Amino acid sequence: ATLNSQEAWQYQFATEDLNLPAIRLDDDGTLNATGELWVAPESNVVVRFYVNLDVENAFIFDRQLPVTGQVILRYDLYDIGDVPNITIPFGC
């Protein structure tokens, strides 16, 4: 498939494959994940990483109370190989 102007391969992953340090489950909490990972082998980069997390009784970041709902993560990489014109700020 072609994603973000790159030929890409799709990989599958399971919930237990994810490392989610910002999410802790309460004693009776649950977490289920679905998503997709696309890699452009020619550039050796991840061009897309999408994850939908369904959480129940989960602590997100440093919250004091558990929450139930959906956490959506989206990452897309564009303009691979383009060198941006970034200047060092004055005084740095």
PDB file of N, CA, C and O in Angstrom, chain B, residues numbered from 101:
ATOM      1  N   ALA B 101       0.844  -1.184   0.000  1.00  0.00           N
ATOM      2  CA  ALA B 101       0.000   0.000   0.000  1.00  0.00           C
ATOM      3  C   ALA B 101       0.885   1.241   0.000  1.00  0.00           C
ATOM      4  O   ALA B 101       2.058   1.177   0.367  1.00  0.00           O
ATOM      5  N   THR B 102       0.327   2.348  -0.405  1.00  0.00           N
ATOM      6  CA  THR B 102       1.042   3.623  -0.378  1.00  0.00           C
ATOM      7  C   THR B 102       0.401   4.520   0.678  1.00  0.00           C
ATOM      8  O   THR B 102      -0.794   4.811   0.625  1.00  0.00           O
ATOM      9  N   LEU B 103       1.216   4.949   1.634  1.00  0.00           N
ATOM     10  CA  LEU B 103       0.763   5.853   2.696  1.00  0.00           C
ATOM     11  C   LEU B 103       1.707   7.040   2.761  1.00  0.00           C
ATOM     12  O   LEU B 103       2.926   6.874   2.757  1.00  0.00           O
ATOM     13  N   ASN B 104       1.148   8.222   2.819  1.00  0.00           N
ATOM     14  CA  ASN B 104       1.944   9.443   2.956  1.00  0.00           C
ATOM     15  C   ASN B 104       3.056   9.486   1.902  1.00  0.00           C
ATOM     16  O   ASN B 104       4.188   9.872   2.194  1.00  0.00           O
ATOM     17  N   SER B 105       2.716   9.085   0.678  1.00  0.00           N
ATOM     18  CA  SER B 105       3.622   9.077  -0.477  1.00  0.00           C
ATOM     19  C   SER B 105       4.753   8.062  -0.363  1.00  0.00           C
ATOM     20  O   SER B 105       5.748   8.167  -1.081  1.00  0.00           O
ATOM     21  N   GLN B 106       4.620   7.091   0.519  1.00  0.00           N
ATOM     22  CA  GLN B 106       5.642   6.060   0.692  1.00  0.00           C
ATOM     23  C   GLN B 106       5.021   4.680   0.516  1.00  0.00           C
ATOM     24  O   GLN B 106       3.899   4.434   0.958  1.00  0.00           O
ATOM     25  N   GLU B 107       5.757   3.785  -0.132  1.00  0.00           N
ATOM     26  CA  GLU B 107       5.346   2.388  -0.177  1.00  0.00           C
ATOM     27  C   GLU B 107       5.494   1.854   1.244  1.00  0.00           C
ATOM     28  O   GLU B 107       6.550   2.022   1.853  1.00  0.00           O
ATOM     29  N   ALA B 108       4.451   1.210   1.785  1.00  0.00           N
ATOM     30  CA  ALA B 108       4.473   0.831   3.201  1.00  0.00           C
ATOM     31  C   ALA B 108       3.926  -0.571   3.409  1.00  0.00           C
ATOM     32  O   ALA B 108       3.094  -1.059   2.644  1.00  0.00           O
ATOM     33  N   TRP B 109       4.419  -1.205   4.468  1.00  0.00           N
ATOM     34  CA  TRP B 109       3.953  -2.525   4.887  1.00  0.00           C
ATOM     35  C   TRP B 109       3.192  -2.367   6.193  1.00  0.00           C
ATOM     36  O   TRP B 109       3.584  -1.591   7.065  1.00  0.00           O
ATOM     37  N   GLN B 110       2.101  -3.110   6.319  1.00  0.00           N
ATOM     38  CA  GLN B 110       1.300  -3.058   7.545  1.00  0.00           C
ATOM     39  C   GLN B 110       1.701  -4.198   8.474  1.00  0.00           C
ATOM     40  O   GLN B 110       1.922  -5.328   8.036  1.00  0.00           O
ATOM     41  N   TYR B 111       1.789  -3.883   9.759  1.00  0.00           N
ATOM     42  CA  TYR B 111       2.096  -4.870  10.788  1.00  0.00           C
ATOM     43  C   TYR B 111       0.952  -4.910  11.788  1.00  0.00           C
ATOM     44  O   TYR B 111       0.284  -3.904  12.029  1.00  0.00           O
ATOM     45  N   GLN B 112       0.739  -6.068  12.359  1.00  0.00           N
ATOM     46  CA  GLN B 112      -0.273  -6.256  13.394  1.00  0.00           C
ATOM     47  C   GLN B 112       0.403  -6.274  14.761  1.00  0.00           C
ATOM     48  O   GLN B 112       1.573  -6.639  14.882  1.00  0.00           O
ATOM     49  N   PHE B 113      -0.334  -5.883  15.771  1.00  0.00           N
ATOM     50  CA  PHE B 113       0.160  -5.982  17.139  1.00  0.00           C
ATOM     51  C   PHE B 113      -1.012  -6.273  18.058  1.00  0.00           C
ATOM     52  O   PHE B 113      -2.170  -6.044  17.705  1.00  0.00           O
ATOM     53  N   ALA B 114      -0.698  -6.778  19.233  1.00  0.00           N
ATOM     54  CA  ALA B 114      -1.712  -7.106  20.234  1.00  0.00           C
ATOM     55  C   ALA B 114      -1.616  -6.117  21.391  1.00  0.00           C
ATOM     56  O   ALA B 114      -0.621  -5.406  21.531  1.00  0.00           O
ATOM     57  N   THR B 115      -2.644  -6.080  22.207  1.00  0.00           N
ATOM     58  CA  THR B 115      -2.672  -5.174  23.355  1.00  0.00           C
ATOM     59  C   THR B 115      -1.436  -5.350  24.225  1.00  0.00           C
ATOM     60  O   THR B 115      -0.850  -4.366  24.677  1.00  0.00           O
ATOM     61  N   GLU B 116      -1.036  -6.590  24.464  1.00  0.00           N
ATOM     62  CA  GLU B 116       0.113  -6.848  25.345  1.00  0.00           C
ATOM     63  C   GLU B 116       1.447  -6.423  24.719  1.00  0.00           C
ATOM     64  O   GLU B 116       2.460  -6.380  25.417  1.00  0.00           O
ATOM     65  N   ASP B 117       1.466  -6.112  23.432  1.00  0.00           N
ATOM     66  CA  ASP B 117       2.689  -5.631  22.779  1.00  0.00           C
ATOM     67  C   ASP B 117       2.959  -4.157  23.065  1.00  0.00           C
ATOM     68  O   ASP B 117       4.075  -3.685  22.851  1.00  0.00           O
ATOM     69  N   LEU B 118       1.967  -3.432  23.539  1.00  0.00           N
ATOM     70  CA  LEU B 118       2.106  -1.991  23.774  1.00  0.00           C
ATOM     71  C   LEU B 118       2.687  -1.708  25.151  1.00  0.00           C
ATOM     72  O   LEU B 118       2.325  -2.357  26.133  1.00  0.00           O
ATOM     73  N   ASN B 119       3.586  -0.740  25.217  1.00  0.00           N
ATOM     74  CA  ASN B 119       4.134  -0.264  26.482  1.00  0.00           C
ATOM     75  C   ASN B 119       3.478   1.084  26.764  1.00  0.00           C
ATOM     76  O   ASN B 119       3.778   2.075  26.098  1.00  0.00           O
ATOM     77  N   LEU B 120       2.594   1.122  27.739  1.00  0.00           N
ATOM     78  CA  LEU B 120       1.797   2.320  28.036  1.00  0.00           C
ATOM     79  C   LEU B 120       2.061   2.785  29.467  1.00  0.00           C
ATOM     80  O   LEU B 120       1.231   2.560  30.348  1.00  0.00           O
ATOM     81  N   PRO B 121       3.205   3.431  29.715  1.00  0.00           N
ATOM     82  CA  PRO B 121       3.545   3.813  31.088  1.00  0.00           C
ATOM     83  C   PRO B 121       2.618   4.857  31.692  1.00  0.00           C
ATOM     84  O   PRO B 121       2.557   4.981  32.916  1.00  0.00           O
ATOM     85  N   ALA B 122       1.889   5.618  30.865  1.00  0.00           N
ATOM     86  CA  ALA B 122       1.008   6.670  31.386  1.00  0.00           C
ATOM     87  C   ALA B 122      -0.365   6.136  31.771  1.00  0.00           C
ATOM     88  O   ALA B 122      -1.208   6.898  32.245  1.00  0.00           O
ATOM     89  N   ILE B 123      -0.609   4.826  31.575  1.00  0.00           N
ATOM     90  CA  ILE B 123      -1.912   4.245  31.901  1.00  0.00           C
ATOM     91  C   ILE B 123      -1.710   3.092  32.877  1.00  0.00           C
ATOM     92  O   ILE B 123      -1.013   2.121  32.584  1.00  0.00           O
ATOM     93  N   ARG B 124      -2.341   3.224  34.050  1.00  0.00           N
ATOM     94  CA  ARG B 124      -2.315   2.157  35.058  1.00  0.00           C
ATOM     95  C   ARG B 124      -3.744   1.704  35.291  1.00  0.00           C
ATOM     96  O   ARG B 124      -4.655   2.528  35.366  1.00  0.00           O
ATOM     97  N   LEU B 125      -3.943   0.413  35.406  1.00  0.00           N
ATOM     98  CA  LEU B 125      -5.285  -0.113  35.639  1.00  0.00           C
ATOM     99  C   LEU B 125      -5.557  -0.257  37.124  1.00  0.00           C
ATOM    100  O   LEU B 125      -4.670  -0.633  37.891  1.00  0.00           O
ATOM    101  N   ASP B 126      -6.792   0.043  37.531  1.00  0.00           N
ATOM    102  CA  ASP B 126      -7.245  -0.222  38.885  1.00  0.00           C
ATOM    103  C   ASP B 126      -7.352  -1.733  39.040  1.00  0.00           C
ATOM    104  O   ASP B 126      -7.171  -2.465  38.067  1.00  0.00           O
ATOM    105  N   ASP B 127      -7.643  -2.209  40.238  1.00  0.00           N
ATOM    106  CA  ASP B 127      -7.711  -3.656  40.482  1.00  0.00           C
ATOM    107  C   ASP B 127      -8.649  -4.370  39.520  1.00  0.00           C
ATOM    108  O   ASP B 127      -8.337  -5.467  39.057  1.00  0.00           O
ATOM    109  N   ASP B 128      -9.794  -3.765  39.214  1.00  0.00           N
ATOM    110  CA  ASP B 128     -10.757  -4.394  38.304  1.00  0.00           C
ATOM    111  C   ASP B 128     -10.764  -3.719  36.932  1.00  0.00           C
ATOM    112  O   ASP B 128     -11.736  -3.834  36.186  1.00  0.00           O
ATOM    113  N   GLY B 129      -9.688  -3.022  36.603  1.00  0.00           N
ATOM    114  CA  GLY B 129      -9.612  -2.285  35.344  1.00  0.00           C
ATOM    115  C   GLY B 129      -9.316  -3.177  34.149  1.00  0.00           C
ATOM    116  O   GLY B 129      -8.723  -4.248  34.283  1.00  0.00           O
ATOM    117  N   THR B 130      -9.740  -2.715  32.979  1.00  0.00           N
ATOM    118  CA  THR B 130      -9.467  -3.436  31.736  1.00  0.00           C
ATOM    119  C   THR B 130      -8.958  -2.466  30.678  1.00  0.00           C
ATOM    120  O   THR B 130      -9.232  -1.267  30.720  1.00  0.00           O
ATOM    121  N   LEU B 131      -8.213  -3.016  29.737  1.00  0.00           N
ATOM    122  CA  LEU B 131      -7.684  -2.239  28.631  1.00  0.00           C
ATOM    123  C   LEU B 131      -7.674  -3.124  27.393  1.00  0.00           C
ATOM    124  O   LEU B 131      -7.124  -4.226  27.410  1.00  0.00           O
ATOM    125  N   ASN B 132      -8.281  -2.638  26.326  1.00  0.00           N
ATOM    126  CA  ASN B 132      -8.269  -3.339  25.046  1.00  0.00           C
ATOM    127  C   ASN B 132      -7.804  -2.355  23.990  1.00  0.00           C
ATOM    128  O   ASN B 132      -8.220  -1.196  23.981  1.00  0.00           O
ATOM    129  N   ALA B 133      -6.935  -2.824  23.096  1.00  0.00           N
ATOM    130  CA  ALA B 133      -6.376  -1.943  22.072  1.00  0.00           C
ATOM    131  C   ALA B 133      -6.595  -2.517  20.684  1.00  0.00           C
ATOM    132  O   ALA B 133      -6.533  -3.728  20.473  1.00  0.00           O
ATOM    133  N   THR B 134      -6.852  -1.623  19.746  1.00  0.00           N
ATOM    134  CA  THR B 134      -6.858  -1.956  18.328  1.00  0.00           C
ATOM    135  C   THR B 134      -6.051  -0.879  17.628  1.00  0.00           C
ATOM    136  O   THR B 134      -5.939   0.244  18.119  1.00  0.00           O
ATOM    137  N   GLY B 135      -5.494  -1.221  16.491  1.00  0.00           N
ATOM    138  CA  GLY B 135      -4.734  -0.205  15.781  1.00  0.00           C
ATOM    139  C   GLY B 135      -3.979  -0.761  14.606  1.00  0.00           C
ATOM    140  O   GLY B 135      -4.148  -1.916  14.217  1.00  0.00           O
ATOM    141  N   GLU B 136      -3.134   0.095  14.044  1.00  0.00           N
ATOM    142  CA  GLU B 136      -2.353  -0.301  12.883  1.00  0.00           C
ATOM    143  C   GLU B 136      -0.990   0.375  12.920  1.00  0.00           C
ATOM    144  O   GLU B 136      -0.842   1.501  13.394  1.00  0.00           O
ATOM    145  N   LEU B 137      -0.004  -0.343  12.407  1.00  0.00           N
ATOM    146  CA  LEU B 137       1.365   0.146  12.318  1.00  0.00           C
ATOM    147  C   LEU B 137       1.829  -0.051  10.881  1.00  0.00           C
ATOM    148  O   LEU B 137       1.784  -1.165  10.360  1.00  0.00           O
ATOM    149  N   TRP B 138       2.274   1.021  10.242  1.00  0.00           N
ATOM    150  CA  TRP B 138       2.738   0.980   8.851  1.00  0.00           C
ATOM    151  C   TRP B 138       4.188   1.441   8.809  1.00  0.00           C
ATOM    152  O   TRP B 138       4.537   2.489   9.351  1.00  0.00           O
ATOM    153  N   VAL B 139       5.031   0.636   8.152  1.00  0.00           N
ATOM    154  CA  VAL B 139       6.457   0.926   8.039  1.00  0.00           C
ATOM    155  C   VAL B 139       6.825   1.077   6.568  1.00  0.00           C
ATOM    156  O   VAL B 139       6.406   0.276   5.733  1.00  0.00           O
ATOM    157  N   ALA B 140       7.609   2.108   6.252  1.00  0.00           N
ATOM    158  CA  ALA B 140       8.146   2.299   4.900  1.00  0.00           C
ATOM    159  C   ALA B 140       9.530   1.654   4.871  1.00  0.00           C
ATOM    160  O   ALA B 140      10.487   2.234   5.385  1.00  0.00           O
ATOM    161  N   PRO B 141       9.654   0.462   4.278  1.00  0.00           N
ATOM    162  CA  PRO B 141      10.935  -0.254   4.333  1.00  0.00           C
ATOM    163  C   PRO B 141      12.072   0.470   3.607  1.00  0.00           C
ATOM    164  O   PRO B 141      13.229   0.352   4.013  1.00  0.00           O
ATOM    165  N   GLU B 142      11.768   1.207   2.556  1.00  0.00           N
ATOM    166  CA  GLU B 142      12.819   1.902   1.813  1.00  0.00           C
ATOM    167  C   GLU B 142      13.479   2.987   2.659  1.00  0.00           C
ATOM    168  O   GLU B 142      14.682   3.224   2.545  1.00  0.00           O
ATOM    169  N   SER B 143      12.689   3.644   3.508  1.00  0.00           N
ATOM    170  CA  SER B 143      13.215   4.708   4.370  1.00  0.00           C
ATOM    171  C   SER B 143      13.481   4.225   5.785  1.00  0.00           C
ATOM    172  O   SER B 143      14.091   4.939   6.582  1.00  0.00           O
ATOM    173  N   ASN B 144      13.025   3.009   6.107  1.00  0.00           N
ATOM    174  CA  ASN B 144      13.197   2.429   7.438  1.00  0.00           C
ATOM    175  C   ASN B 144      12.576   3.313   8.528  1.00  0.00           C
ATOM    176  O   ASN B 144      13.196   3.581   9.557  1.00  0.00           O
ATOM    177  N   VAL B 145      11.334   3.759   8.277  1.00  0.00           N
ATOM    178  CA  VAL B 145      10.633   4.618   9.231  1.00  0.00           C
ATOM    179  C   VAL B 145       9.182   4.160   9.390  1.00  0.00           C
ATOM    180  O   VAL B 145       8.613   3.524   8.503  1.00  0.00           O
ATOM    181  N   VAL B 146       8.606   4.494  10.529  1.00  0.00           N
ATOM    182  CA  VAL B 146       7.178   4.294  10.752  1.00  0.00           C
ATOM    183  C   VAL B 146       6.457   5.484  10.133  1.00  0.00           C
ATOM    184  O   VAL B 146       6.718   6.628  10.506  1.00  0.00           O
ATOM    185  N   VAL B 147       5.545   5.223   9.183  1.00  0.00           N
ATOM    186  CA  VAL B 147       4.809   6.322   8.556  1.00  0.00           C
ATOM    187  C   VAL B 147       3.427   6.508   9.166  1.00  0.00           C
ATOM    188  O   VAL B 147       2.825   7.573   9.028  1.00  0.00           O
ATOM    189  N   ARG B 148       2.920   5.477   9.839  1.00  0.00           N
ATOM    190  CA  ARG B 148       1.618   5.618  10.502  1.00  0.00           C
ATOM    191  C   ARG B 148       1.557   4.671  11.701  1.00  0.00           C
ATOM    192  O   ARG B 148       1.949   3.506  11.622  1.00  0.00           O
ATOM    193  N   PHE B 149       1.049   5.214  12.817  1.00  0.00           N
ATOM    194  CA  PHE B 149       0.810   4.419  14.018  1.00  0.00           C
ATOM    195  C   PHE B 149      -0.484   4.934  14.621  1.00  0.00           C
ATOM    196  O   PHE B 149      -0.533   6.047  15.144  1.00  0.00           O
ATOM    197  N   TYR B 150      -1.523   4.129  14.548  1.00  0.00           N
ATOM    198  CA  TYR B 150      -2.832   4.489  15.099  1.00  0.00           C
ATOM    199  C   TYR B 150      -3.195   3.469  16.173  1.00  0.00           C
ATOM    200  O   TYR B 150      -3.059   2.263  15.966  1.00  0.00           O
ATOM    201  N   VAL B 151      -3.655   3.958  17.318  1.00  0.00           N
ATOM    202  CA  VAL B 151      -4.101   3.073  18.393  1.00  0.00           C
ATOM    203  C   VAL B 151      -5.377   3.636  19.001  1.00  0.00           C
ATOM    204  O   VAL B 151      -5.463   4.828  19.295  1.00  0.00           O
ATOM    205  N   ASN B 152      -6.359   2.775  19.185  1.00  0.00           N
ATOM    206  CA  ASN B 152      -7.571   3.093  19.936  1.00  0.00           C
ATOM    207  C   ASN B 152      -7.548   2.233  21.187  1.00  0.00           C
ATOM    208  O   ASN B 152      -7.506   1.006  21.104  1.00  0.00           O
ATOM    209  N   LEU B 153      -7.577   2.873  22.340  1.00  0.00           N
ATOM    210  CA  LEU B 153      -7.563   2.162  23.618  1.00  0.00           C
ATOM    211  C   LEU B 153      -8.918   2.318  24.290  1.00  0.00           C
ATOM    212  O   LEU B 153      -9.371   3.435  24.538  1.00  0.00           O
ATOM    213  N   ASP B 154      -9.553   1.211  24.579  1.00  0.00           N
ATOM    214  CA  ASP B 154     -10.773   1.222  25.381  1.00  0.00           C
ATOM    215  C   ASP B 154     -10.367   0.869  26.801  1.00  0.00           C
ATOM    216  O   ASP B 154      -9.902  -0.240  27.065  1.00  0.00           O
ATOM    217  N   VAL B 155     -10.545   1.817  27.717  1.00  0.00           N
ATOM    218  CA  VAL B 155     -10.124   1.613  29.103  1.00  0.00           C
ATOM    219  C   VAL B 155     -11.329   1.649  30.034  1.00  0.00           C
ATOM    220  O   VAL B 155     -12.303   2.367  29.807  1.00  0.00           O
ATOM    221  N   GLU B 156     -11.227   0.860  31.074  1.00  0.00           N
ATOM    222  CA  GLU B 156     -12.244   0.857  32.125  1.00  0.00           C
ATOM    223  C   GLU B 156     -11.516   0.838  33.459  1.00  0.00           C
ATOM    224  O   GLU B 156     -10.668  -0.022  33.701  1.00  0.00           O
ATOM    225  N   ASN B 157     -11.849   1.790  34.324  1.00  0.00           N
ATOM    226  CA  ASN B 157     -11.197   1.936  35.626  1.00  0.00           C
ATOM    227  C   ASN B 157      -9.680   2.026  35.474  1.00  0.00           C
ATOM    228  O   ASN B 157      -8.936   1.216  36.027  1.00  0.00           O
ATOM    229  N   ALA B 158      -9.240   3.021  34.718  1.00  0.00           N
ATOM    230  CA  ALA B 158      -7.813   3.218  34.465  1.00  0.00           C
ATOM    231  C   ALA B 158      -7.392   4.603  34.944  1.00  0.00           C
ATOM    232  O   ALA B 158      -8.143   5.572  34.835  1.00  0.00           O
ATOM    233  N   PHE B 159      -6.185   4.673  35.470  1.00  0.00           N
ATOM    234  CA  PHE B 159      -5.586   5.944  35.865  1.00  0.00           C
ATOM    235  C   PHE B 159      -4.717   6.417  34.705  1.00  0.00           C
ATOM    236  O   PHE B 159      -3.802   5.710  34.284  1.00  0.00           O
ATOM    237  N   ILE B 160      -4.998   7.605  34.191  1.00  0.00           N
ATOM    238  CA  ILE B 160      -4.243   8.148  33.074  1.00  0.00           C
ATOM    239  C   ILE B 160      -3.372   9.285  33.591  1.00  0.00           C
ATOM    240  O   ILE B 160      -3.859  10.205  34.247  1.00  0.00           O
ATOM    241  N   PHE B 161      -2.091   9.215  33.292  1.00  0.00           N
ATOM    242  CA  PHE B 161      -1.082  10.133  33.809  1.00  0.00           C
ATOM    243  C   PHE B 161      -1.132  10.090  35.329  1.00  0.00           C
ATOM    244  O   PHE B 161      -1.088   8.998  35.896  1.00  0.00           O
ATOM    245  N   ASP B 162      -1.220  11.205  36.003  1.00  0.00           N
ATOM    246  CA  ASP B 162      -1.192  11.224  37.471  1.00  0.00           C
ATOM    247  C   ASP B 162      -2.551  11.539  38.072  1.00  0.00           C
ATOM    248  O   ASP B 162      -2.622  12.102  39.164  1.00  0.00           O
ATOM    249  N   ARG B 163      -3.619  11.192  37.393  1.00  0.00           N
ATOM    250  CA  ARG B 163      -4.972  11.466  37.896  1.00  0.00           C
ATOM    251  C   ARG B 163      -5.226  10.684  39.183  1.00  0.00           C
ATOM    252  O   ARG B 163      -4.723   9.575  39.364  1.00  0.00           O
ATOM    253  N   GLN B 164      -6.016  11.284  40.070  1.00  0.00           N
ATOM    254  CA  GLN B 164      -6.323  10.657  41.349  1.00  0.00           C
ATOM    255  C   GLN B 164      -7.454   9.648  41.251  1.00  0.00           C
ATOM    256  O   GLN B 164      -7.517   8.704  42.039  1.00  0.00           O
ATOM    257  N   LEU B 165      -8.357   9.844  40.280  1.00  0.00           N
ATOM    258  CA  LEU B 165      -9.507   8.955  40.130  1.00  0.00           C
ATOM    259  C   LEU B 165      -9.429   8.207  38.805  1.00  0.00           C
ATOM    260  O   LEU B 165      -8.966   8.755  37.805  1.00  0.00           O
ATOM    261  N   PRO B 166      -9.882   6.950  38.798  1.00  0.00           N
ATOM    262  CA  PRO B 166      -9.866   6.189  37.548  1.00  0.00           C
ATOM    263  C   PRO B 166     -10.936   6.692  36.582  1.00  0.00           C
ATOM    264  O   PRO B 166     -11.954   7.247  36.997  1.00  0.00           O
ATOM    265  N   VAL B 167     -10.690   6.490  35.296  1.00  0.00           N
ATOM    266  CA  VAL B 167     -11.627   6.901  34.257  1.00  0.00           C
ATOM    267  C   VAL B 167     -11.995   5.699  33.398  1.00  0.00           C
ATOM    268  O   VAL B 167     -11.296   4.686  33.377  1.00  0.00           O
ATOM    269  N   THR B 168     -13.109   5.842  32.694  1.00  0.00           N
ATOM    270  CA  THR B 168     -13.563   4.844  31.731  1.00  0.00           C
ATOM    271  C   THR B 168     -13.854   5.576  30.434  1.00  0.00           C
ATOM    272  O   THR B 168     -14.503   6.622  30.438  1.00  0.00           O
ATOM    273  N   GLY B 169     -13.375   5.029  29.323  1.00  0.00           N
ATOM    274  CA  GLY B 169     -13.611   5.673  28.036  1.00  0.00           C
ATOM    275  C   GLY B 169     -12.624   5.208  26.997  1.00  0.00           C
ATOM    276  O   GLY B 169     -12.126   4.083  27.046  1.00  0.00           O
ATOM    277  N   GLN B 170     -12.345   6.099  26.042  1.00  0.00           N
ATOM    278  CA  GLN B 170     -11.460   5.753  24.936  1.00  0.00           C
ATOM    279  C   GLN B 170     -10.322   6.763  24.836  1.00  0.00           C
ATOM    280  O   GLN B 170     -10.534   7.972  24.930  1.00  0.00           O
ATOM    281  N   VAL B 171      -9.116   6.244  24.644  1.00  0.00           N
ATOM    282  CA  VAL B 171      -7.933   7.058  24.390  1.00  0.00           C
ATOM    283  C   VAL B 171      -7.537   6.791  22.940  1.00  0.00           C
ATOM    284  O   VAL B 171      -7.387   5.638  22.534  1.00  0.00           O
ATOM    285  N   ILE B 172      -7.369   7.861  22.162  1.00  0.00           N
ATOM    286  CA  ILE B 172      -7.049   7.722  20.741  1.00  0.00           C
ATOM    287  C   ILE B 172      -5.676   8.336  20.485  1.00  0.00           C
ATOM    288  O   ILE B 172      -5.452   9.513  20.769  1.00  0.00           O
ATOM    289  N   LEU B 173      -4.758   7.532  19.946  1.00  0.00           N
ATOM    290  CA  LEU B 173      -3.415   7.986  19.598  1.00  0.00           C
ATOM    291  C   LEU B 173      -3.269   7.972  18.082  1.00  0.00           C
ATOM    292  O   LEU B 173      -3.635   6.993  17.432  1.00  0.00           O
ATOM    293  N   ARG B 174      -2.736   9.051  17.515  1.00  0.00           N
ATOM    294  CA  ARG B 174      -2.549   9.144  16.067  1.00  0.00           C
ATOM    295  C   ARG B 174      -1.158   9.704  15.768  1.00  0.00           C
ATOM    296  O   ARG B 174      -0.751  10.717  16.336  1.00  0.00           O
ATOM    297  N   TYR B 175      -0.441   9.037  14.874  1.00  0.00           N
ATOM    298  CA  TYR B 175       0.879   9.496  14.433  1.00  0.00           C
ATOM    299  C   TYR B 175       0.984   9.250  12.936  1.00  0.00           C
ATOM    300  O   TYR B 175       0.794   8.124  12.476  1.00  0.00           O
ATOM    301  N   ASP B 176       1.283  10.287  12.179  1.00  0.00           N
ATOM    302  CA  ASP B 176       1.532  10.188  10.741  1.00  0.00           C
ATOM    303  C   ASP B 176       2.813  10.949  10.434  1.00  0.00           C
ATOM    304  O   ASP B 176       3.021  12.053  10.937  1.00  0.00           O
ATOM    305  N   LEU B 177       3.677  10.355   9.603  1.00  0.00           N
ATOM    306  CA  LEU B 177       4.917  10.999   9.197  1.00  0.00           C
ATOM    307  C   LEU B 177       4.817  11.387   7.730  1.00  0.00           C
ATOM    308  O   LEU B 177       4.517  10.556   6.873  1.00  0.00           O
ATOM    309  N   TYR B 178       5.071  12.654   7.454  1.00  0.00           N
ATOM    310  CA  TYR B 178       5.046  13.184   6.092  1.00  0.00           C
ATOM    311  C   TYR B 178       6.420  13.765   5.754  1.00  0.00           C
ATOM    312  O   TYR B 178       7.264  13.934   6.633  1.00  0.00           O
ATOM    313  N   ASP B 179       6.632  14.063   4.493  1.00  0.00           N
ATOM    314  CA  ASP B 179       7.838  14.770   4.029  1.00  0.00           C
ATOM    315  C   ASP B 179       9.126  14.086   4.472  1.00  0.00           C
ATOM    316  O   ASP B 179      10.030  14.736   4.996  1.00  0.00           O
ATOM    317  N   ILE B 180       9.208  12.794   4.266  1.00  0.00           N
ATOM    318  CA  ILE B 180      10.393  12.027   4.647  1.00  0.00           C
ATOM    319  C   ILE B 180      11.578  12.485   3.804  1.00  0.00           C
ATOM    320  O   ILE B 180      11.481  12.578   2.580  1.00  0.00           O
ATOM    321  N   GLY B 181      12.688  12.769   4.462  1.00  0.00           N
ATOM    322  CA  GLY B 181      13.901  13.181   3.775  1.00  0.00           C
ATOM    323  C   GLY B 181      14.016  14.672   3.549  1.00  0.00           C
ATOM    324  O   GLY B 181      15.088  15.149   3.175  1.00  0.00           O
ATOM    325  N   ASP B 182      12.948  15.426   3.763  1.00  0.00           N
ATOM    326  CA  ASP B 182      13.027  16.883   3.626  1.00  0.00           C
ATOM    327  C   ASP B 182      13.762  17.464   4.830  1.00  0.00           C
ATOM    328  O   ASP B 182      13.481  17.104   5.973  1.00  0.00           O
ATOM    329  N   VAL B 183      14.691  18.351   4.567  1.00  0.00           N
ATOM    330  CA  VAL B 183      15.439  18.991   5.645  1.00  0.00           C
ATOM    331  C   VAL B 183      14.797  20.350   5.907  1.00  0.00           C
ATOM    332  O   VAL B 183      14.862  21.239   5.058  1.00  0.00           O
ATOM    333  N   PRO B 184      14.174  20.519   7.082  1.00  0.00           N
ATOM    334  CA  PRO B 184      13.535  21.807   7.368  1.00  0.00           C
ATOM    335  C   PRO B 184      14.580  22.889   7.634  1.00  0.00           C
ATOM    336  O   PRO B 184      15.697  22.600   8.063  1.00  0.00           O
ATOM    337  N   ASN B 185      14.204  24.114   7.376  1.00  0.00           N
ATOM    338  CA  ASN B 185      15.081  25.249   7.624  1.00  0.00           C
ATOM    339  C   ASN B 185      14.821  25.745   9.043  1.00  0.00           C
ATOM    340  O   ASN B 185      13.970  26.607   9.266  1.00  0.00           O
ATOM    341  N   ILE B 186      15.558  25.193   9.990  1.00  0.00           N
ATOM    342  CA  ILE B 186      15.399  25.569  11.398  1.00  0.00           C
ATOM    343  C   ILE B 186      16.635  26.356  11.815  1.00  0.00           C
ATOM    344  O   ILE B 186      17.762  25.886  11.658  1.00  0.00           O
ATOM    345  N   THR B 187      16.422  27.538  12.338  1.00  0.00           N
ATOM    346  CA  THR B 187      17.542  28.360  12.797  1.00  0.00           C
ATOM    347  C   THR B 187      17.605  28.333  14.315  1.00  0.00           C
ATOM    348  O   THR B 187      16.590  28.189  14.996  1.00  0.00           O
ATOM    349  N   ILE B 188      18.811  28.475  14.824  1.00  0.00           N
ATOM    350  CA  ILE B 188      19.009  28.499  16.271  1.00  0.00           C
ATOM    351  C   ILE B 188      18.547  29.861  16.784  1.00  0.00           C
ATOM    352  O   ILE B 188      18.981  30.892  16.271  1.00  0.00           O
ATOM    353  N   PRO B 189      17.668  29.876  17.797  1.00  0.00           N
ATOM    354  CA  PRO B 189      17.199  31.154  18.340  1.00  0.00           C
ATOM    355  C   PRO B 189      18.355  31.981  18.908  1.00  0.00           C
ATOM    356  O   PRO B 189      19.340  31.433  19.402  1.00  0.00           O
ATOM    357  N   PHE B 190      18.220  33.294  18.832  1.00  0.00           N
ATOM    358  CA  PHE B 190      19.235  34.199  19.358  1.00  0.00           C
ATOM    359  C   PHE B 190      19.437  33.929  20.847  1.00  0.00           C
ATOM    360  O   PHE B 190      18.467  33.809  21.595  1.00  0.00           O
ATOM    361  N   GLY B 191      20.661  33.837  21.263  1.00  0.00           N
ATOM    362  CA  GLY B 191      20.973  33.637  22.667  1.00  0.00           C
ATOM    363  C   GLY B 191      21.184  32.186  23.051  1.00  0.00           C
ATOM    364  O   GLY B 191      21.523  31.896  24.199  1.00  0.00           O
ATOM    365  N   CYS B 192      20.994  31.284  22.132  1.00  0.00           N
ATOM    366  CA  CYS B 192      21.196  29.863  22.448  1.00  0.00           C
ATOM    367  C   CYS B 192      22.584  29.416  22.064  1.00  0.00           C
ATOM    368  O   CYS B 192      22.933  28.252  22.256  1.00  0.00           O
TER     369      CYS B 192
END
